[in-house]
Amino acid sequence: MARESTPKKRLEGKAAIITGGASGIGEATARLFAEHGARAVVIADVQDQLGEQVAASIGDRAAFKHCDVTDEDQVKAVVEWTVQTYGCLDVMFSNAGIIGRTTSIMDLDLKGMDLLYSVNVRGMAAALKHAGKAMVDGGVRGSIVCTTSIAAAVGGVSPHDYCLTKHAVLGLVRSTCSELGKHGIRVNCVSPYGVATPLLSLALRDNGFEGDTGDIEDLCAQLSNLKGVVLRSEHVAEAVLFLASDEAAFVSGHNLAVDGGFTVVNHDFKIFP
């Protein structure tokens, strides 16, 4: 009689930090990491109540730490606490980010852009800096994954300042990959198409969109290249899990697009009926 195969736990025994882990893609990834055997999932976020709830619902292997990624000392503190508590840091998923208002470049709010930059770029840099240091000092052949966006590949799909920050993250990932490779540390990013997360919902409302999660999913599905599938946070989490796991042991400096082909298709010039 054939034995039933046990699904492989792809992060067995690993300790991970997820910034922006209290909701959306970060929350889905935290839950998936725990399902795949991570011994520690540290949720770092400014949303204290949500973060505590997510950690409690996952169980003993999850912990919440308040962390504003615009404050480097807070990022450093979360990394140091993780190493002191669990012995090492194996995975950093730098996911915290915000979206600004859509305006003409001629009306661009530079102060608003500074805030966006401080979260989306400076916050990512702080995570890469301190996670990289912890891994190098601990002799850990770890994995760092950053959230970028389809806006890192094409223009016209996001506010100008958001597009700028996501291009910057992509460059930072590639540059960091070139330095940390000699330590066996992999650095990658994931670029999702539109996902109806609380972050996107808030951004759309700020830009005059009136609708619920279902309406946002319908809008994204209408504009997507790949039909028959609605992109959700869980799909992106699966991509992050792959990059974080040993199954991606020789993948570094890669931007994994979870976009159904959106960024490689010319949507105006179509030769197929």
C-alpha positions as CSV (number, residue, x, y, z in Angstrom):
1,M,0.0,0.0,0.0
2,A,1.4,3.4,-1.0
3,R,2.2,5.8,1.7
4,E,0.6,9.2,1.7
5,S,3.2,11.8,1.0
6,T,3.6,14.6,3.6
7,P,3.8,18.1,2.0
8,K,7.3,19.5,2.4
9,K,7.6,22.3,4.9
10,R,9.8,24.8,2.9
11,L,10.9,27.0,5.9
12,E,11.4,24.3,8.5
13,G,13.2,25.8,11.5
14,K,13.8,29.2,9.9
15,A,13.4,32.6,11.7
16,A,11.8,35.3,9.7
17,I,10.9,39.0,9.9
18,I,8.1,40.5,7.9
19,T,7.8,44.3,7.8
20,G,4.3,45.5,7.0
21,G,3.1,42.1,8.2
22,A,-0.1,43.1,9.9
23,S,-2.3,43.1,6.8
24,G,-2.4,42.4,3.1
25,I,0.5,40.6,1.4
26,G,2.5,40.8,4.6
27,E,-0.2,39.1,6.7
28,A,-0.7,36.4,4.0
29,T,3.0,35.7,3.9
30,A,3.3,35.5,7.7
31,R,0.6,32.9,7.8
32,L,2.1,30.9,4.9
33,F,5.6,31.0,6.5
34,A,4.2,29.6,9.7
35,E,2.3,26.8,7.8
36,H,5.6,25.9,6.2
37,G,7.4,25.3,9.4
38,A,9.1,28.6,10.3
39,R,10.0,28.4,13.9
40,A,9.6,32.2,14.3
41,V,7.6,34.8,12.3
42,V,8.2,38.3,13.6
43,I,5.5,40.7,12.3
44,A,6.9,44.2,12.3
45,D,4.4,47.0,11.6
46,V,3.0,50.3,12.9
47,Q,-0.5,48.8,13.1
48,D,-0.2,47.5,16.6
49,Q,-3.7,46.1,17.1
50,L,-3.8,44.3,13.8
51,G,-0.3,43.0,14.2
52,E,-1.1,41.6,17.7
53,Q,-4.2,40.0,16.4
54,V,-2.4,38.3,13.5
55,A,0.4,37.1,15.7
56,A,-2.0,35.7,18.2
57,S,-4.0,33.9,15.5
58,I,-0.9,32.3,14.2
59,G,0.2,31.0,17.6
60,D,3.3,30.6,19.6
61,R,5.7,30.8,16.7
62,A,4.6,34.3,15.8
63,A,5.4,37.6,17.6
64,F,4.5,41.2,17.0
65,K,7.0,44.1,17.3
66,H,6.1,47.7,16.7
67,C,8.3,49.1,13.9
68,D,8.1,52.3,11.9
69,V,10.5,51.6,9.0
70,T,11.2,55.3,8.6
71,D,13.1,55.1,11.9
72,E,16.3,53.1,11.4
73,D,16.7,52.5,15.1
74,Q,13.4,50.7,15.2
75,V,14.4,48.5,12.3
76,K,17.7,47.7,13.9
77,A,15.9,47.0,17.2
78,V,13.6,44.4,15.6
79,V,16.5,42.7,13.9
80,E,18.5,42.6,17.1
81,W,15.6,41.4,19.1
82,T,14.9,38.6,16.7
83,V,18.6,37.4,16.8
84,Q,18.7,37.6,20.6
85,T,15.4,35.7,20.9
86,Y,15.7,33.1,18.2
87,G,19.5,32.8,17.7
88,C,19.6,34.1,14.2
89,L,17.8,35.7,11.3
90,D,17.2,33.5,8.2
91,V,14.7,35.4,6.2
92,M,13.8,39.1,5.9
93,F,10.7,40.0,3.9
94,S,10.9,43.8,3.6
95,N,7.3,44.6,2.6
96,A,6.2,47.8,4.3
97,G,5.1,50.4,1.9
98,I,2.6,53.2,1.1
99,I,1.0,54.7,-2.0
100,G,0.5,58.4,-2.6
101,R,-2.1,60.4,-4.5
102,T,-2.2,60.4,-8.3
103,T,-1.4,63.8,-9.7
104,S,0.1,65.4,-12.8
105,I,3.9,65.7,-12.6
106,M,3.3,69.4,-12.8
107,D,1.3,69.2,-9.5
108,L,3.6,66.8,-7.7
109,D,3.7,67.3,-4.0
110,L,7.4,67.0,-3.2
111,K,6.8,66.9,0.6
112,G,4.4,64.0,0.0
113,M,7.0,62.3,-2.2
114,D,9.6,62.7,0.7
115,L,7.2,60.7,3.0
116,L,6.7,58.0,0.3
117,Y,10.5,57.8,-0.2
118,S,11.1,57.5,3.5
119,V,8.9,54.5,3.8
120,N,9.3,52.7,0.4
121,V,13.0,53.3,-0.2
122,R,14.7,54.4,3.0
123,G,12.7,51.8,5.0
124,M,13.8,49.1,2.5
125,A,17.4,50.2,2.8
126,A,17.2,50.0,6.6
127,A,15.8,46.5,6.4
128,L,18.5,45.4,3.9
129,K,21.3,47.0,6.0
130,H,20.4,45.5,9.3
131,A,19.2,42.1,8.0
132,G,22.3,41.8,5.9
133,K,24.5,42.7,8.9
134,A,22.8,40.1,11.1
135,M,23.2,37.4,8.5
136,V,26.8,38.2,7.8
137,D,27.7,38.4,11.5
138,G,25.8,35.2,12.2
139,G,27.3,33.3,9.3
140,V,23.7,32.7,8.0
141,R,23.2,32.0,4.3
142,G,19.9,33.8,4.4
143,S,17.3,35.2,2.1
144,I,16.1,38.8,1.8
145,V,13.0,39.5,-0.3
146,C,11.6,43.0,-1.0
147,T,8.2,44.0,-2.3
148,T,8.4,46.1,-5.5
149,S,5.6,46.4,-8.0
150,I,4.7,46.3,-11.7
151,A,5.4,50.0,-11.4
152,A,9.1,49.1,-11.2
153,A,8.8,47.8,-14.8
154,V,6.4,50.1,-16.6
155,G,5.2,53.6,-16.3
156,G,1.6,54.9,-16.3
157,V,0.3,52.3,-13.8
158,S,0.8,54.2,-10.5
159,P,1.4,57.7,-9.1
160,H,4.7,59.2,-10.3
161,D,6.3,59.2,-6.8
162,Y,5.3,55.6,-6.2
163,C,6.8,54.5,-9.5
164,L,10.0,56.3,-8.6
165,T,10.3,54.5,-5.3
166,K,9.7,51.1,-6.7
167,H,12.3,51.6,-9.4
168,A,14.7,52.6,-6.6
169,V,13.9,49.4,-4.7
170,L,14.6,47.3,-7.7
171,G,18.0,49.0,-8.1
172,L,18.8,48.6,-4.5
173,V,18.0,44.8,-4.6
174,R,20.3,44.3,-7.6
175,S,23.1,46.3,-6.0
176,T,22.8,44.5,-2.6
177,C,22.8,41.2,-4.4
178,S,26.2,41.9,-5.9
179,E,27.7,42.6,-2.4
180,L,26.1,39.9,-0.3
181,G,26.5,37.0,-2.7
182,K,29.9,36.3,-1.4
183,H,28.4,35.6,2.0
184,G,25.8,33.2,0.5
185,I,23.0,35.6,1.1
186,R,20.3,35.9,-1.6
187,V,18.5,39.1,-2.3
188,N,15.4,39.2,-4.5
189,C,12.2,41.1,-5.0
190,V,8.6,40.3,-5.9
191,S,6.5,42.6,-8.2
192,P,2.8,42.1,-7.9
193,Y,0.1,43.3,-10.2
194,G,-2.9,45.0,-8.5
195,V,-4.1,43.2,-5.4
196,A,-7.1,44.4,-3.4
197,T,-5.2,44.9,-0.2
198,P,-6.2,47.4,2.5
199,L,-3.3,49.6,1.2
200,L,-4.6,49.7,-2.4
201,S,-8.2,50.2,-1.2
202,L,-7.2,53.2,0.8
203,A,-5.1,54.6,-2.0
204,L,-8.0,54.2,-4.5
205,R,-10.4,55.9,-2.1
206,D,-8.0,58.8,-1.7
207,N,-8.0,59.1,-5.5
208,G,-11.8,59.2,-5.7
209,F,-12.6,55.5,-6.3
210,E,-15.9,54.4,-4.7
211,G,-16.1,50.6,-4.3
212,D,-15.4,47.7,-2.0
213,T,-12.9,44.9,-2.3
214,G,-14.9,43.1,-4.8
215,D,-15.1,46.2,-7.0
216,I,-11.3,46.6,-6.8
217,E,-10.8,42.9,-7.8
218,D,-13.2,43.4,-10.7
219,L,-11.3,46.5,-11.9
220,C,-8.0,44.7,-11.7
221,A,-9.3,41.6,-13.4
222,Q,-10.7,43.8,-16.2
223,L,-7.3,45.4,-16.9
224,S,-5.2,42.2,-16.4
225,N,-3.6,40.1,-19.2
226,L,-4.3,36.7,-17.6
227,K,-8.0,36.0,-17.3
228,G,-9.8,33.5,-15.1
229,V,-7.7,34.2,-12.0
230,V,-8.1,37.0,-9.6
231,L,-4.8,38.0,-8.0
232,R,-4.9,37.9,-4.2
233,S,-2.4,38.3,-1.4
234,E,-2.0,34.6,-1.1
235,H,-0.7,34.3,-4.6
236,V,2.0,36.8,-3.9
237,A,2.8,35.1,-0.6
238,E,3.5,31.9,-2.5
239,A,6.0,33.7,-4.7
240,V,7.7,35.2,-1.6
241,L,7.8,31.7,0.0
242,F,9.6,30.3,-3.0
243,L,12.2,33.1,-3.0
244,A,12.7,32.7,0.8
245,S,13.1,28.9,0.6
246,D,15.9,26.6,-0.3
247,E,14.1,25.8,-3.5
248,A,15.4,29.1,-4.8
249,A,18.9,28.3,-3.6
250,F,20.6,29.7,-6.7
251,V,18.2,32.6,-7.4
252,S,19.5,36.0,-6.5
253,G,19.1,39.5,-7.9
254,H,15.8,38.4,-9.5
255,N,12.6,40.4,-9.8
256,L,9.8,37.8,-9.7
257,A,6.8,39.4,-11.4
258,V,3.4,38.1,-10.2
259,D,1.5,39.9,-12.8
260,G,0.0,37.4,-15.2
261,G,2.2,38.7,-18.0
262,F,1.0,42.3,-17.7
263,T,4.4,43.9,-17.9
264,V,5.5,41.9,-21.0
265,V,2.4,42.5,-23.1
266,N,1.7,45.5,-25.4
267,H,-1.9,46.2,-24.4
268,D,-2.5,48.6,-27.3
269,F,-1.0,46.6,-30.1
270,K,-2.7,43.2,-30.4
271,I,-2.4,40.8,-33.4
272,F,-4.5,38.0,-31.9
273,P,-8.3,38.0,-32.0
